[in-house]
């Protein structure tokens, strides 16, 4: 066994965020945080107060310089396949309470409570267009521009509550930015590198070349005549006559590899940000440019992020930049402070979490494994329930993609993956030792590691041409391994995707056929079991057993199967129906009746009645494929995703409570007031249980008629619980929510739905 050393590449300092409220969603972001969608626009009201918007309906804000955040993902229309909130592109806030956001699916939404909720405005924009930009000339009159399809200029005269098409036929193509000076003069920047200007409210438009046939994304005007614009290929221009003529200020520094997405001016300094870890600035209209670092060296990543928005206070020494995967960075005087956690790109494929200690470990691929940049950051580790993370290097030369992680206890565990890589930890994931298995060929993809105790475990792999064995077993804690194999004559069927060993003798696996196979003699022999519908059109990817008799497996084409007799009869198809074809990569089972399956587009379905019916509960704001998961004994569900390295946590999937370690149990039954209230259309209901019981939570209208069963006689653990109520199908009005525990009414609350 060769000892490999550990390097802590990124250790998060105490100034990182560790608390954030994530509204209207059961799933919480652990990484990235406060959330992981690209941020496109930012507004800094003061040193402490920052608002930002971004993809998947994201709105975030802090009022204490990032110590806490409010996060939500419902600031836009819900549409598309997969169903998701719109990607927000631009915003305009009149003050800290009232503002407008725009984006895909024809979204123009408005808030009057500082972003706690956003309401759809009355606008004629169809769902197949993108409202790319918005600009107001005062608190009542503003303009929005739509592009990609259905090009049009929209106007509002009541602060953005109602919108109508402005007169005239705009000549622009795929507009990116609108700047309104008066009700007569409006300027649009478009895809063709032209500036379209009207001086009569849109009736007649004229086109003025900006001097480059590239996209110009943003402009900034210091007065009616003096303005600046930036775009692709390092292009930036300025005007001193209100946009009718433009002068090049790109100089010789910028080329086609540089793209600028936002531009601001403070004093005589022009600032731009884009696909760089620098803010570029010039004090002489582009004759020379300086690059300013705004990212703390503690979190400077080896790859380049995109930064889509910057903002400054009155003085240029205080700024904030936002961009890829939820990145938020602030500069205050000379201090560069990260206000977000984004440590790793690449994929995460598996996760494990302690029920009590706060330890969480996630494993996956390197963020980068190319000739020009190779990282060795396949493992992430948290010791405080995901509030802060450390990136762990398993070995200084390993580029393996880890597929599976199995912790036997708080200290000892294993990871395995591509290139026949197997590593073991004995200190809770702080460092890892490489295990060399003599009889294992090089180049195997090891898909699963599963230990039933400290001594006995298995490693399962995908098929490698020329080798007849894809299963390896140890009975002495990994010191020695020996081969096992499936009882199949078809070589390709030796590819094992997942396994679940119940004890030293009994266990299950899924192979490429696809079929569940079982062993009753510790893997010496494996027998194939049948599926009730004889499914052969895809693959099964994960299997979880409660015991040797009862479990679920899942795979492509929305497939979910269940057995309650150890496969003695064919597995029953209990899969759900969906408008989108989903591949389920992972599942977790809490009881014979409770199962959750997760997969492509971040899709999550769960059942509490053994698969008779399924409820969708996707992570808010994320559509990255969920590939790995872990369910703690007390019901906290963790999930990791491909491509984006997202880590999500759901503490209420089966209404099991949201207590974290160290938080004492409540001393009484209580139904708390929903928040927000009034609401539109969603609200969060919290209740406390001093001990476990069967809970029913129902909604009634003013006549006493039941209109919704939020929770129906489900067993709930003690603690503080929360449940999202979606009132999309309810009319405006007054409602009453009642909480019943063990058939006893314990509380009623009045709720108001306002549309």
N, C-alpha and C positions, 0 to 999 in steps of 0.2 A: 504494500500500500504506500503510495507516494504522497508525501505531505505537500499540500499547496498552501501558499500564504494568502492572506486576505488584505485587500486594500479598500478603505472606505473612500469612495470617490467624491461623494457629496454628503456632508453632514449638515442638516438644517439647523440654523441658529435659532435662538429664542425669539427673534423678531418675526419669525414666520407665523402665519395664521394658525390657530388651533381651535377656533370655534366658528361655526357658521350655521345660520338657519337656512334650510332649503325647503321652500314653500311648496305645498300642494303635491308632494310626491313621497311615496313610501321609500324609494331608493335614495340614498345619500352618496355623494361623491366622496371618496377617500383619496384618490389620486386620479387625475389632477385635482387640486383644490384651490379656491373654493369650488371650481367646476372645470370641465375640460374641453369645452367648445371654443373655437376661434372667437375672439372678441374683435369687433369691427369699428367701434366708436367709443370714445371715452370723454367724460366731462369731469373736471376737478373743480369743485366749488370752493374748497379751501384745503389746507394741508391734510385734514382728517377725512373729508367727505368726497368720495369718488363714486360716480355712476359709470357703468359700461354696459353695452349691448353686444350681442353676437349671434352665432348660428344656433339653430334649434330653439328659437324663441327665448333666448337667454337674456335676462336682465340681472345684473348684480350691483350691489352697492354696499359701501362701508361708510360709517360715520366716525370711526375711531382709528383711521389709518391702517386698516387691514387686520386689526385684532379680531374683529368679528365681521361677518358678511351676511347679507340677505341675498339669497339666490332663488331665482325662479326661471322656469322654462315655458311659460305660457303667454308670452308677450307677442302674439301673432296668430294668424289663422292656422287651423289644424287641417292638413290635407296630405295628399301624396301617398305613394306606396313605397316603403312602409309609411304608415300614418305617423306624422310628426308635426311639430310646430315649425313655422316658417323661419328661414334664415334671415335675421335682421341685418339691414344694410346701413341705415342712417337713423339719426334721432335729432330732435330739437326740443329742449326743455326751456320753458318760460321762467320757471323757478324750481325749487327743490321738490315741489309737489306735482306740478302739472307739466306734462311733456307728451311728445308724439314720437312713435317709432314706426319705421317702414321696413318692408322686406319682401321676400318671395310670397307666392300664392296671393298676390295682390293685397298684401297686408298694410293697413294703416291703423294702428292701435293707439289708444290714448290712456294716460294715467292721470289721476288727480290726487293720489295718495302716496306720492314718492316711489312708485314702482311696486307697491305691494300687490296691486292688481292692475291689469290692463283691459280695457274694453274696446271692442271692435267699433270703428266709426262707420258712419253712413257714407260709403264711397262706391263709385261705379266700376272700380277696377276689377276685371275678371281674375279668377284664380290661376290662370295660365300666364300671368305676367309678374314682373318684379318691380316693386316701387323702390327705385334705387336711391332716391335722395329727397330731402324735404328742407324748405327754407321759409322762414317767416320774416315779414317786415315790421310787424308789431304783434301784440298779444291776440289779435283777431285774424289778421289777413296773412295767409301763407300759401305756398305752392309745393306740390309734390310732382315728381317726374317718374313715369313708368317706362320700362324698356324691355329689351329682349323680344317681346311680342307686344302688340297693342300699344304702340308708342302714343303717349298722350301727356298733356300737362293738366294737372288737377289743381283746383283752387278752393280754399276755404276762407270764409269770412266770419267764422264764429269760433276761432281758436282751435280748429281741427276736429270739431265734432261732426261736421257735415262737409262733404267734398263734392264738387261738380267739375265737369270738363270745361276747361277754359276755351274761349273761342279760337278759331284759326286752325291751321294744319301745320304742326311743327315739322321742319324738314330734317330733323336729326335722326340718326340711326344708332340704336343701342346706347342711350344716354346714361352717363354715370353720375352726373352731378348737376344740381340746379342752384343758382344764386339769384335771389330776388332782391332788387334794390328798392323799387317802388311797385305800385300796381301796374305801371306802364313798362318799366324796364326789367326784363328777366333774361338771365343768361343760362345756357345749357352747354355742358362739355360732353362730347360724345366719342364714340369708338373711332371715328375717322380722323381724329386730331383737329377737328374744326370746333369753333365756338359759334353757337347759334344765339343770336340776340334779337329780342323784340323790344320796341320802344312804344308800343301801343297796346300792351296787355295781351299780346299773343295773336292779334289779327294778322300781322305781317311779321315774318321772320327773315333775317338776313344771316348769311354764313360768313364768318371771318376766319381765315387760316391762322392757326397758332404756331405753325412753322415746323410741324412734324406729324407724320401719318401714324401716330400711335395713340393708345388710349390715355386720356388724361382723367384722373380719378377725383382729384380734390382741388379746390381753390380757396384762397384766403385773401380777403380785401381789408385793407386798413382804413380806407375811405371809399367814396364813390368812384374814384378814378384809379387808385393804386391797388393793384392786386397781383397775386402770385398763383401759379398752378403747377402741379406735378403729375407724373405718370410713368409709363413704361420706358424701358431702354435708358433709364437715367435722365429722362427729359424733364426740364423745369423751365418755366417762362415767367416774365413779369410784364405788366402793362401799367402805363401812367395816364391812359386816356379812357378808362372805363371798359377795357376789353376789346376795343376795335382794332388795336395793333398790339403785337406781342414781341418781346425781345428775348433772345436765348440767354440763359444764365447757367447752362449746364457745364460750360467750360470743357476741359479735356479730361476731367477725372472720371466721368461716368460713361459706361458702355451698355451694351444690350443685356448684360447679365444683371444689371441693377434695376429695380423697380421701386418706385416711390408711391405710397398709398395715402399719405397725409402730409399736410404742410401747415405750419403756423409761423407767425411773425411776432416778435417782441422787440420793441425799440427798432433798431436798424438791423436786427439779426433775423435771417430766414432759417427755419428749421424744417427738416424733412425726415421721414422715417419710412422703412420698407423692408426689403428682404436682407437685413443686415443686423448685426448686433451693435450697430452704432446709430446715433442720430447725427445727420450731416447738417452743418450750419455754415453760413456765409455772412460776412459783414460788408461785402462789397459787390453785391448783386451777381455773385457767381464767378468773379475773377479768381478767387481762391476759395477753397472749401476745407473745413476741419471736420474730423470725425470724433464725436464725443461718445465715450462709453457710458452707458446708463444702466448696465446690468452688474449687479454685485459679483465680485470674483468668486464668492462662495457658491454661486449657482450658475456660473458661466458654462453652458453646455458646449460640447465639441462640435455640434452641428449648428447651422444658421436657422434661426426662426424667422417667420414673417411677422412684422409689426404693422398693424393696419391703422392704428390711431394714436395720436399724441395730444396732450393738452398741457397748458402752462397756466400758472397764476399770473398776476400782474407783472411780477419779476421773473426773469428767465432762469433763475436758479432753482425753481421748484417746478417739476414736470412729472408727468406720468405717461407711460407707454403701454399699450395692450396689443395682444396678437395671438399667435398660434397656441392652440390647446389651453386657452384660458390664461396665458401669461399676463401678469400685471407687475410692472416695475416702476418704482418711484425714485426720483432724485430730489433731495432736499438739501440745499447748499451743496456740500461735497459728499454727502452720505447717499449711497446707492442701496436702496432697500427693496428686496423682492417681497411683494405682497401676495404671491401665489406660490404653489408647489407644482412644479413640472420638472421631474427629474429624469424621465426616461421616455423614449419613443419605442418603436418596435412593438412586439406582441407580448402579451402575458397569456399563459396557457393554463396555469393552475394556481391555487391559493389554499392556505391553511390558516386558521385562526384559533387562538386559545379562548376558552370560555371565560377565564377569570383573570389572566395576568396582563392582558393587553397586547400580547405578542401576535403579530400577523406577518406571514411570509408569503410572497408571491414570486413566481418564477416564469420565465419565458425566453424570448430570443434576445440577442444583442440589439441595441438600438441601431447600430450600423455595422455591417460586415462587408465592406467594399475594399478595393485596392487602395483607395485614397483615405479611407477612414474606417477603422475597426475599433469598436468598443467592447468591453467585457463586463457588461452591466446587466446580466441576465436575472439577477435576484434582487428583490426589494424587501426591506425589513422595517417593521415598526414595532416599538415597544410600548406605545401609548394609544392603542386602539385606532391607529391610522391618522392621528393628529399630525404626526411628523414621520418622515420616512428617511431611511438611509439606503443608498444603492450599494450592494455587495458584489464584489468580484469573486467568483468561485475559484478562478485560477487566472494568472496573468496572461495566459495564451489561449484560453478556451473561447471558442466561438460557437459552441454547441447551442442549439435551440432546445431548451428544456420543456418537455411535454407534460411531465408528471412530478408531483411533489407529495410526499407522505411523511408526516411527523408521527412517530410512535408516541411521544410525549413532549413536554415542553422543551426538552433538550435534544433528543435524538430523532433524526429523520434523514430522508434520502430524496435526491432529485435525479431524474434521468431524462435523456433526450436523444438528439441526433448524434452522429459520429461515435456511437456506442458509449456515450459519456454517462458515468454514474458518479455521484458525489454524496458524501455522508457528512452530517454535522452532529456534534455531541455537545454543542453549547448554544442551542436555540437559534441556529442560523447565522451566528456572528462570524463563523469561519467554516470552511468546507474542505474535506479531504477527498482526493480522487481515488476511486476504487478501480483497480485493474482486475478484470475478470478474465483469467487465462483462456478459457474455452469459448469466449465470445468473439466472433469475427469483427473486424473494424468496419465502420460504415453503417452499422445498424441504426435504425430509428427506433429508440426505446419509447414505447407509447404509454406505459403505465408501470408504476412501482407500488406494491401493496404489501404492507407488513401487518400481520395479525398480532404479533407481540415482539419483544425485543430481539428474539432469536430467529423467528421464522418469517420469511417474506419471499415475494416473487417479483421478477421483472419480466414484462411482456413486450414483444417487439413486433414491428412490421416485417413482412417477408423480404428476405434478401436472396436474390438468385444464387442457386448453388448450395444453399444451406437448408437443412431439414428441421432445424430446431429454432423456435422463436420464444421459448419460455425458459427462464433461469430461476433456480430456487436456492435459497440458503437456509440453513437451520442453525447457524452459529453467528448471527448478527452481521453477515456480510463478509466474514473472513474467507469462506469457501462457497463456491456455487457449483451446481450441476444442472445438466440439461433435462428438460421435459419437452413433450411435443403433443400436438393434437392428433386425434385418430382420424386423419383425413389423408386421402391419396392425391388430392389436388394441391399442388405446391403453393399456389397463390392464396389459398384459404388459410395458410399459416400466419397471415397478417392479422394481428390482434389489435383492436382499437381501444378496448377498455376491459377492465376486470374488476371484480369485487369479491374478495376472499372473506368468507364469513368466519372461519376459524382454521385450525391447522389441517383440517380434512376437507371441509366443504367450501366450495367457491364457484364463481361464475365468470365467464368472459364472453365478449362479442368479437367475432371475426369478420372477414370481408365477405362472407357468403351472402347475406347476413343472417346469423342465427345466434341465439344464446346457447352456450355450452356450459355444462356443469361437471364438477368433479366431486367425488365423495371420498377420495383417498389421497388427498393432498397434492393433486395434480399429476399423479401417475397415469391416470386414465381420464379422458374427457369424453362426454357424451353430448351429442347435439340434441337440442329440443326443438319443438315446432312452434311456428306462429299460426294463429288462428286464420289469418288471411293468406298464408303462404307467400308473404311479401318477398320479392326478389328484385324490385326495380330500383333499389338504392342501397343505403348502408345504415347500420345501427352503430352509434358512436359512444353511448354511455349506458352503464347499468349500475343500479344501486339496489342492494338487498337489505331489508330489515333483519332477516334471518335466512336460513336455508330455504324456506318455503315461500316467503312473500317479498316481492320487489317489483321494480319498474325498469324498463329500458326504453331508449328513444333514439331517433335518427332522422333521416331525410324525409321529405314529403309529409311533414306534420305528424310523423308516426310516433306513437307512444303505446307500449305494450305492458301488460300487467300479469303476474302470476300469483296465486295464493296457495298453490300446492306443489311448489318446487318443480314446475314444468311437467308434471305428470300428464296433464292435458295441455293442448296448445295454448300459448300465451294469448290473452285476450287483447284485441286492438281497442284501446281507449283513447285514441288520438282525437285532437280537436279539429274543428273546421276553421278555415281562415281565408280571407280574400287574397292573402299572399302566401305562396308556398315557402315554408320555413324548414330549414335543416336544424334539428335540435341536437346541439353538441354536448350538452350536459344536463344532468337531472339530479335532484336531491329528494329524499324520501324521509318524512318525519313520522308517519304512522301508516297503517294499511290504507287509510283514506286520504292522506295528505301527501301530495307530490307536486313538485314544480319542475318544469322543463324550460330550457333557455337555448337560444341559438341565434340564427342570422338576423341582421338588422336590430340587434338588441332586444329581440322578442322574448317575452316571458309569459308563460301560462302556468296557472296553478289550479289544483283541484283540492277540495276538502270533502269530496264524496266518492273517492275511489275512481275518478275518471268519468263519472256520469255527466258532469258538466265541468267546464273550464272557464277561468276568468283571466283576462289579459292584464298584466301589470308591468309594463315596460319601465326600465329606468328613465327618469325624466331627462330629456335633453340629449340622449345618446342613442345612436343607431349602429354603433360598432358591434360586430358579431361577438356574442358571449360564448367563450370557449371552455372556461373552467369555473368551478364553483366549490363552495364548502359550506356545510350547514353545521353549526355548533349544536351541542346537545340541548341548549336552552332556546334554540330556534332562530338564532341570528344567521342570516344568509349572506354570503359573500360571493361576488362574481367578478371575473376578469375578462378582458376583451382582447380580440386580435386587432392589430394595426395601430390602435391608439393608446395602449397601455393604461386603459381605464380600470380603476378599482371601485366597485360599488358595494354598498352594504344596505340590506333591508332587514330591519328589526321587527317588522310587523306583518310579514307575509302571511303568517298563520295566526295573526293577532296574539302574539306571544309576549308583547310588551316591548318597551324601549329603554329599560333600565340598563345603565352602563355599570361596570364594576365600581364599587365605592359609593354608589347612590343607594341610600336606604329605601326600604319598601314603604309605601304610603300606609297610613294608619286608619284609613276609612275609604269607603266607596264614594266616588265623586264623579259626576259628569260635569266637565268644565265647559265654559262658554266657547263655542266654536270661533275660529279665527281664520280669515277675517269675517266680520259680521257687521253690516250686510256683506254678501258675497255675490260673485258673478264669474263663472258658474260653479267654481269649486271652493271648498272650505275644508279645514282640518278639524276633526272632532277628537278631543282627548278625554280619557277617563282613567281613573285610578282604581286598582283592586288591591286590597290588603292581603288577599289570598286567592288562589286559583278558583275558577268557577266557569259555569256555562253562561255565555254572554249573548244577549240579543240587543241590537241597537236598531231602532226603527224611526222612520220619519212620517209625520202625520200633517195633513193640512188643517186649516182652521175649523173645518167641519168634523174633525176627528177621523177622517178617512185615511187609512194607511196608504202612503204613496211610494214608500221605498223601504226595503229591508237591507240595511247597511251591513249588519252582522246577524246571522241567524243561528242561534243556539250553538255557538262554537266554544270549545274549551279554550280558555285564555289563562295564561300564567299571571301571577301577581306582578304588580308594577305599574308604571305609567305607560298607557297605551295610546296610540293615535291611529286614526283611520281617515283616509281621504274620501270625502263625499263629492261626487260629480253630479251637479244639478243641471247638466246640459239639456236634459229632456223634461225639465220642470218649468212651469210658467213662473213669472214673478209673483211674489206673495209672501205671506207669513206662514212659517212652518214650526212644528214642535218636534224635537228629538227626544226620545225616551230611552233610558238605559235600564235593562233588566238583567239581573244576575241571579242565577239559580231560581228562576221564576219569581223573583221579587223585584218590584220596581224600586230603583235606587235613585233616580233623578230624571228631570225633564228640563230642557232648555228651549227658549224661543229663538228662532233663526229667521233671517230676512234675506230673500233672494231678490236682488234688484238687477234688472237688465237695462 
